[in-house]
């Protein structure tokens, strides 16, 4: 009787253990049904135009990926948070995404928040790819931090060579934002390369975030009559400076960085003459006849009733690059994914891409020329 009772109790115990193990396995399987990708950007605030454009490109790519079977046979679950263009908000958003269980981060969008988040992500070892953060030190935070766009110094060097080789510049004046690491970073690299190219820097004037009146600085520059006026900043300031430059009589050819993308939307058509024939660096051109690019533009327009900016294209590319990396790794393990990203050779909407020793992309730059309020394709240049 005792032996029979012991056998019964033992059988019940094994059954309970088996049932408990089965429930744990079911829970684990359920948690692994999707691949959790975290994302963030300024969806409200002063630079929301960049955040919305970027994350729209990301969402389009994720929708396409999921419609075509996902990644490793699993659907992508995207969690997109608004950081309002603020570094503290960005770090808070990052922490929320970690608690949610993200395996990789796509973001941030602008440089300062990207630097703040990169420092935390580097400590956690979570792979982070900023589609659009150009500030040089973003990827210096750690070996798991990457970017898809070119860097501030990279475009500064290329634009100085372009000013010399294509525009025949002999003299240049600089207008840069002293409050912006982005603006100063591009300007400093441009000045260094311009001097190497034999271009004389005849004036360098600065301003701060929020400034609206630039006529004092531009009047000083006008007295030097430079061949080129270089303005490396975001579109809000760029448009104002260009208009006021023409108002004080400056006839210099205006050259700008990738922050100019979007300027046409902020300038009234009555002032298009001020931005006529402006050249600026960008990551792709909507006028490129490449079938892959034209399909992307078509699908984006159908979904958002708007034309995709470079920020849209870069974020779209980032999603597909990440898909390729996870599939190459065969897992979402953070170390394996980081290694796969590092080794990847990728071709997307914004061109062919490999990563250098600092996790920065080696890629070409597209030069856009503004004509009659439209972004026209000028050329493709490399460092």
C-alpha positions as CSV (number, residue, x, y, z in Angstrom):
1,X,0.0,0.0,0.0
2,X,2.8,2.4,1.0
3,X,4.7,1.5,-2.2
4,X,1.6,2.1,-4.3
5,X,1.0,5.5,-2.6
6,X,4.6,6.5,-3.1
7,X,4.4,5.6,-6.8
8,X,1.2,7.7,-7.1
9,X,2.7,10.7,-5.4
10,X,5.9,10.5,-7.5
11,X,3.8,10.3,-10.7
12,X,1.8,13.4,-9.6
13,X,5.0,15.3,-8.8
14,X,6.4,14.5,-12.2
15,X,3.2,15.5,-13.9
16,X,3.2,18.9,-12.1
17,X,6.9,19.5,-13.1
18,X,6.1,18.5,-16.7
19,X,3.1,20.8,-16.8
20,X,5.1,23.6,-15.2
21,X,7.8,23.2,-17.8
22,X,5.3,23.1,-20.6
23,X,3.8,26.5,-19.5
24,X,7.3,28.1,-19.3
25,X,8.1,26.8,-22.8
26,X,4.8,28.2,-24.1
27,X,5.5,31.6,-22.5
28,X,9.0,31.7,-23.9
29,X,7.7,30.7,-27.4
30,X,5.0,33.4,-27.2
31,X,7.6,36.1,-26.3
32,X,9.8,35.1,-29.3
33,X,6.9,35.2,-31.8
34,X,8.0,38.7,-33.0
35,X,11.3,40.5,-33.4
36,X,11.1,43.7,-31.3
37,X,12.7,46.7,-32.9
38,X,12.8,50.0,-31.0
39,X,12.8,53.3,-32.7
40,X,12.6,57.0,-31.8
41,X,12.5,60.4,-33.3
42,X,11.2,64.0,-32.9
43,X,7.6,63.5,-33.9
44,X,6.7,66.9,-32.3
45,X,8.7,70.0,-31.7
46,X,11.0,72.2,-33.8
47,X,12.6,69.5,-35.9
48,X,9.5,67.3,-36.2
49,X,9.7,67.5,-40.0
50,X,12.9,65.4,-39.9
51,X,11.5,62.9,-37.4
52,X,8.2,62.4,-39.2
53,X,9.9,62.0,-42.6
54,X,12.5,59.6,-41.2
55,X,10.0,57.4,-39.2
56,X,7.6,57.3,-42.2
57,X,10.4,55.7,-44.2
58,X,11.0,53.3,-41.4
59,X,7.4,52.3,-41.1
60,X,7.0,51.8,-44.8
61,X,10.0,49.4,-44.8
62,X,8.7,47.4,-41.8
63,X,5.3,47.1,-43.4
64,X,6.9,45.7,-46.5
65,X,9.1,43.4,-44.6
66,X,6.2,42.0,-42.6
67,X,4.1,41.6,-45.8
68,X,6.9,39.5,-47.3
69,X,7.4,37.1,-44.4
70,X,9.2,39.2,-41.8
71,X,12.7,38.4,-40.5
72,X,13.7,34.8,-39.8
73,X,10.1,33.8,-40.3
74,X,8.9,36.2,-37.6
75,X,6.9,39.4,-37.8
76,X,8.7,42.7,-36.8
77,X,7.1,44.5,-33.9
78,X,8.0,48.2,-34.2
79,X,7.7,50.4,-31.1
80,X,8.2,54.1,-32.1
81,X,8.5,56.8,-29.4
82,X,8.5,60.6,-29.7
83,X,11.6,62.2,-28.0
84,X,10.6,65.8,-29.1
85,X,14.2,66.5,-30.3
86,X,15.4,66.5,-26.7
87,X,18.4,64.5,-25.4
88,X,16.8,63.8,-22.0
89,X,13.6,62.7,-23.6
90,X,15.6,60.5,-25.9
91,X,17.3,58.7,-23.1
92,X,14.0,58.2,-21.3
93,X,12.5,56.8,-24.5
94,X,15.5,54.4,-24.8
95,X,15.0,53.1,-21.3
96,X,11.3,52.5,-22.0
97,X,12.3,50.5,-25.1
98,X,14.8,48.4,-23.1
99,X,12.1,47.6,-20.6
100,X,9.8,46.7,-23.5
101,X,12.4,44.2,-24.7
102,X,13.8,45.6,-27.9
103,X,16.6,43.6,-29.5
104,X,18.0,46.5,-31.6
105,X,17.4,50.3,-31.8
106,X,16.9,52.3,-35.0
107,X,17.5,55.9,-34.1
108,X,17.9,58.6,-33.0
109,X,17.3,61.0,-35.9
110,X,19.2,64.2,-35.1
111,X,22.7,64.3,-33.8
112,X,22.5,65.6,-30.2
113,X,19.9,63.0,-29.0
114,X,21.8,60.4,-30.9
115,X,25.0,61.0,-29.0
116,X,23.1,60.9,-25.7
117,X,21.4,57.6,-26.5
118,X,24.5,56.0,-28.0
119,X,26.4,56.5,-24.7
120,X,23.7,54.4,-22.9
121,X,23.3,51.8,-25.7
122,X,27.0,51.2,-25.8
123,X,27.0,50.3,-22.1
124,X,24.1,47.9,-22.6
125,X,25.6,46.3,-25.8
126,X,22.3,46.8,-27.7
127,X,22.9,47.3,-31.4
128,X,22.0,50.9,-32.4
129,X,21.8,52.3,-35.9
130,X,21.1,56.0,-36.5
131,X,19.8,56.5,-40.0
132,X,20.5,60.2,-40.0
133,X,22.7,61.3,-37.1
134,X,25.8,62.9,-38.8
135,X,27.8,64.1,-35.8
136,X,31.2,62.4,-35.9
137,X,31.3,61.2,-32.3
138,X,28.0,59.3,-32.3
139,X,29.7,56.0,-33.3
140,X,32.7,56.6,-31.0
141,X,30.5,55.6,-28.1
142,X,31.0,51.9,-28.7
143,X,31.5,49.1,-31.2
144,X,27.8,48.4,-31.3
145,X,26.9,51.9,-32.6
146,X,26.5,52.5,-36.3
147,X,25.1,55.0,-38.8
148,X,23.8,54.8,-42.3
149,X,24.3,58.5,-43.3
150,X,27.7,60.1,-44.0
151,X,29.3,62.1,-41.2
152,X,29.6,65.9,-40.8
153,X,33.4,66.0,-41.5
154,X,32.9,63.7,-44.5
155,X,30.4,65.9,-46.2
156,X,32.4,69.0,-45.3
157,X,35.5,67.7,-47.1
158,X,33.5,66.6,-50.1
159,X,31.7,69.9,-50.4
160,X,35.0,71.8,-50.3
161,X,36.3,69.7,-53.1
162,X,33.1,70.2,-55.0
163,X,33.3,74.0,-54.5
164,X,36.8,73.9,-56.0
165,X,36.4,71.3,-58.8
166,X,32.8,72.0,-60.0
167,X,32.3,75.6,-59.1
168,X,35.8,76.9,-59.5
169,X,35.7,78.8,-56.2
170,X,38.7,80.9,-55.1
171,X,37.1,82.6,-52.1
172,X,34.5,81.5,-49.6
173,X,32.7,82.9,-46.6
174,X,31.1,80.7,-43.9
175,X,27.9,81.2,-41.9
176,X,27.6,78.6,-39.1
177,X,25.5,78.0,-36.0
178,X,27.7,78.3,-32.9
179,X,25.0,76.5,-30.9
180,X,25.1,73.4,-33.1
181,X,27.8,70.7,-33.1
182,X,26.4,69.6,-36.4
183,X,26.8,73.0,-38.1
184,X,30.3,73.6,-36.5
185,X,31.4,70.1,-37.4
186,X,30.6,70.5,-41.1
187,X,32.0,74.1,-41.2
188,X,35.3,73.1,-39.6
189,X,35.9,70.2,-42.0
190,X,35.0,72.4,-44.9
191,X,37.4,75.2,-43.9
192,X,40.3,72.8,-43.4
193,X,39.7,71.1,-46.8
194,X,39.1,74.5,-48.6
195,X,42.5,75.7,-47.4
196,X,44.1,72.5,-48.7
197,X,42.3,73.1,-52.1
198,X,43.7,76.7,-52.3
199,X,40.3,78.4,-51.5
200,X,40.7,81.5,-49.4
201,X,38.4,81.8,-46.4
202,X,37.6,85.5,-46.5
203,X,35.0,85.6,-43.6
204,X,33.5,83.3,-41.0
205,X,30.5,84.5,-39.1
206,X,28.4,82.8,-36.5
207,X,25.0,82.9,-34.9
208,X,22.9,81.0,-32.3
209,X,19.9,78.8,-32.3
210,X,16.7,80.9,-32.5
211,X,18.3,83.9,-34.2
212,X,16.1,85.4,-36.9
213,X,18.2,88.4,-38.0
214,X,21.5,87.7,-39.8
215,X,21.9,90.9,-41.7
216,X,24.8,92.3,-39.6
217,X,26.9,89.2,-40.3
218,X,25.8,89.0,-44.0
219,X,26.6,92.7,-44.6
220,X,30.2,92.0,-43.4
221,X,30.4,89.1,-45.7
222,X,29.0,91.0,-48.7
223,X,31.9,93.5,-48.4
224,X,34.2,90.6,-49.2
225,X,32.2,89.5,-52.2
226,X,33.1,85.8,-51.9
227,X,32.6,83.3,-54.7
228,X,30.9,80.9,-52.3
229,X,28.7,81.4,-49.2
230,X,28.7,78.1,-47.3
231,X,25.8,77.6,-44.9
232,X,25.9,74.3,-43.0
233,X,22.7,74.2,-40.9
234,X,19.2,72.8,-40.8
235,X,16.5,74.1,-43.2
236,X,14.8,76.5,-40.8
237,X,17.8,78.7,-40.5
238,X,19.1,78.0,-44.0
239,X,16.1,79.5,-45.7
240,X,16.1,82.7,-43.5
241,X,19.8,83.2,-44.1
242,X,19.5,82.8,-47.9
243,X,16.7,85.3,-48.1
244,X,18.5,87.9,-46.0
245,X,21.8,87.3,-48.0
246,X,20.0,88.3,-51.2
247,X,18.4,91.2,-49.4
248,X,21.8,92.7,-48.5
249,X,23.1,92.2,-52.0
250,X,25.1,89.1,-51.7
251,X,25.4,87.4,-55.1
252,X,27.7,84.5,-54.0
253,X,26.8,80.9,-55.0
254,X,25.3,79.3,-51.9
255,X,26.5,75.8,-50.9
256,X,25.0,73.8,-48.0
257,X,25.1,70.6,-46.1
258,X,22.4,67.9,-46.0
259,X,20.4,69.9,-43.4
260,X,19.1,71.9,-46.4
261,X,16.8,69.0,-47.4
262,X,13.3,70.3,-46.8
263,X,14.1,74.0,-47.2
264,X,11.7,74.4,-50.1
265,X,8.7,73.6,-47.8
266,X,9.7,76.5,-45.5
267,X,10.3,79.2,-48.1
268,X,7.3,81.0,-49.6
269,X,7.2,80.6,-53.4
270,X,7.6,84.4,-53.6
271,X,11.1,84.0,-52.2
272,X,12.2,81.1,-54.3
273,X,14.7,83.4,-56.1
274,X,16.7,83.5,-52.8
275,X,17.4,79.8,-52.9
276,X,17.7,79.5,-56.7
277,X,20.8,77.5,-57.8
278,X,21.7,76.6,-54.2
279,X,23.8,73.4,-54.1
280,X,23.7,71.0,-51.2
281,X,24.8,67.6,-50.2
282,X,22.3,64.8,-49.9
283,X,22.0,61.1,-49.7
284,X,19.9,60.4,-52.8
285,X,17.9,62.2,-55.5
286,X,14.2,61.6,-56.3
287,X,15.1,62.4,-59.9
288,X,17.4,59.3,-60.1
289,X,15.9,56.9,-62.7
290,X,17.0,53.7,-60.8
291,X,14.0,51.4,-60.8
292,X,14.5,50.5,-57.1
293,X,14.5,54.2,-56.1
294,X,11.4,55.0,-58.2
295,X,9.5,52.1,-56.7
296,X,10.4,53.4,-53.2
297,X,9.2,56.9,-54.1
298,X,6.0,55.5,-55.6
299,X,5.1,53.4,-52.6
300,X,6.0,56.2,-50.2
301,X,3.8,58.7,-52.0
302,X,0.9,56.2,-52.1
303,X,1.2,55.7,-48.3
304,X,1.8,59.2,-47.1
305,X,0.8,61.5,-50.0
306,X,4.1,63.2,-49.8
307,X,7.5,63.0,-51.5
308,X,10.2,61.1,-49.4
309,X,13.1,63.1,-48.2
310,X,16.6,61.8,-47.7
311,X,15.7,61.1,-44.1
312,X,12.9,58.9,-45.3
313,X,15.2,57.0,-47.7
314,X,18.0,56.6,-45.0
315,X,15.5,55.2,-42.5
316,X,14.0,52.9,-45.1
317,X,17.5,51.6,-45.9
318,X,18.3,51.1,-42.2
319,X,15.3,48.8,-41.7
320,X,16.4,46.6,-44.7
321,X,20.1,46.7,-43.6
322,X,19.0,45.5,-40.2
323,X,16.9,42.7,-41.8
324,X,19.9,41.6,-43.8
325,X,22.1,41.6,-40.7
326,X,19.8,39.6,-38.5
327,X,19.3,37.1,-41.3
328,X,23.1,36.9,-41.7
329,X,23.5,36.4,-38.0
330,X,20.6,33.8,-37.9
331,X,19.6,35.1,-34.5
332,X,18.7,38.3,-32.6
333,X,21.6,37.8,-30.1
334,X,23.0,41.3,-29.7
335,X,26.7,40.4,-30.2
336,X,25.9,38.3,-33.3
337,X,23.8,41.1,-34.8
338,X,26.5,43.7,-34.1
339,X,29.1,41.5,-35.8
340,X,26.8,40.9,-38.8
341,X,26.2,44.7,-39.2
342,X,29.9,45.4,-39.1
343,X,30.6,42.9,-41.9
344,X,27.7,43.7,-44.1
345,X,27.8,44.9,-47.7
346,X,24.5,46.5,-48.5
347,X,22.9,48.3,-51.4
348,X,19.9,50.4,-50.8
349,X,18.0,53.5,-51.9
350,X,21.0,55.7,-50.8
351,X,23.6,53.7,-52.6
352,X,26.1,51.0,-51.8
353,X,27.4,50.8,-48.2
354,X,30.1,49.2,-46.2
355,X,31.3,50.2,-42.7
356,X,34.8,51.5,-41.9
357,X,36.8,50.8,-38.7
358,X,34.7,53.4,-36.9
359,X,31.3,52.0,-37.9
360,X,30.8,54.9,-40.3
361,X,29.6,54.2,-43.9
362,X,31.8,54.4,-46.9
363,X,29.5,55.8,-49.6
364,X,29.1,58.5,-52.2
365,X,27.3,61.8,-51.8
366,X,24.6,63.2,-54.1
367,X,24.7,66.9,-54.9
368,X,21.3,68.5,-55.3
369,X,20.7,71.8,-57.1
370,X,17.6,73.9,-56.3
371,X,15.9,75.1,-59.5
372,X,12.5,76.8,-59.6
373,X,11.7,75.5,-56.1
374,X,12.5,72.0,-57.1
375,X,15.4,69.6,-56.0
376,X,17.2,68.6,-59.2
377,X,20.0,66.1,-59.5
378,X,23.4,67.6,-60.1
379,X,26.1,65.0,-59.6
380,X,27.4,62.2,-57.4
381,X,30.8,62.8,-55.7
382,X,33.1,60.9,-53.4
383,X,35.8,61.7,-50.9
